[in-house]
Amino acid sequence: HRLRFIVVACATLITAAAVSISGIIGWIGLVIPHFCRMIFGCDYRRIIPSAVIMGGAFLLLVDDLARCMATVEVPIGILTAFVGAPIFAYLLMMGGRRA
């Protein structure tokens, strides 16, 4: 029980540090793995590395858009939600049709 508490506490602190630096970008964690599953199938040996690469590439693209869109820098969490919500809705409507 003590080890579990230490692991959960460390994971919480690491997550809090990442969110405090980058803001809330949770749509990437929801959408990108499902998108990778649609492309690469159900083989986790392909899904996990591709989700890491595609998630990073998506975040870099959205960050560049956030910096170049207006005279003021748009928070990246707003753009990831704006782009991720329609994709997530599409994935929900697709359901389990494409596996």
C-alpha positions in Angstrom: 0.0 0.0 0.0 2.9 2.3 0.7 4.4 1.8 -2.7 1.1 2.4 -4.4 0.7 5.7 -2.5 4.2 6.8 -3.5 3.6 6.0 -7.2 0.2 7.8 -7.2 1.8 10.8 -5.5 4.6 11.0 -8.0 2.3 10.6 -10.9 0.1 13.4 -9.5 3.0 15.7 -9.1 4.4 15.0 -12.6 0.9 15.6 -14.1 0.5 18.8 -12.1 3.8 20.1 -13.3 3.1 19.3 -17.0 -0.3 20.9 -16.8 1.0 24.0 -15.1 3.6 24.5 -17.9 1.5 23.6 -20.9 -2.1 24.1 -19.9 -4.9 21.7 -20.3 -4.5 19.8 -23.6 -6.5 16.7 -22.8 -8.1 16.4 -26.2 -4.8 15.0 -27.6 -4.9 12.1 -25.2 -8.5 11.3 -26.1 -8.4 11.7 -29.9 -4.9 10.7 -31.1 -4.8 7.1 -29.8 -8.3 6.4 -31.3 -7.2 8.0 -34.6 -4.1 5.8 -34.6 -6.2 2.8 -33.9 -8.3 3.6 -37.0 -5.1 3.8 -39.1 -2.9 1.0 -37.7 -5.5 -1.5 -36.4 -5.5 -3.0 -32.9 -1.8 -3.9 -32.7 -0.5 -2.1 -29.6 3.1 -2.4 -30.8 2.1 0.0 -33.6 -0.5 2.1 -31.8 1.6 3.3 -28.8 4.7 4.6 -30.8 2.4 6.1 -33.5 0.3 7.8 -30.8 3.4 9.3 -29.2 4.7 10.6 -32.6 1.3 11.8 -33.9 0.4 13.4 -30.6 3.6 15.4 -30.6 3.3 16.3 -34.2 -0.3 17.4 -33.7 0.6 19.5 -30.6 3.5 21.2 -32.6 1.1 22.0 -35.4 -1.5 23.5 -33.1 1.1 25.4 -31.2 2.4 26.9 -34.4 -1.2 27.9 -35.3 -1.7 29.4 -31.9 1.3 31.6 -32.2 0.6 32.7 -35.8 -3.2 33.2 -35.8 -3.5 36.6 -34.1 -1.5 39.4 -32.7 -2.0 37.8 -29.3 -1.0 34.3 -28.6 -4.1 32.1 -28.3 -4.0 29.5 -25.4 -3.2 26.1 -26.9 -5.9 24.4 -24.8 -8.5 26.4 -26.7 -7.2 25.4 -30.1 -6.8 21.7 -29.2 -10.4 21.7 -27.9 -11.6 23.5 -31.0 -9.9 21.0 -33.3 -10.3 17.9 -31.1 -14.0 18.2 -30.3 -15.3 17.6 -33.8 -12.9 14.7 -34.3 -13.9 13.2 -31.0 -17.6 13.6 -31.9 -16.9 11.9 -35.2 -15.2 9.0 -33.5 -18.1 8.7 -31.1 -20.6 8.6 -33.9 -18.5 5.9 -35.7 -18.7 3.8 -32.5 -17.4 0.3 -33.0 -18.2 0.2 -36.7 -14.6 0.3 -37.8 -12.4 -2.0 -35.9 
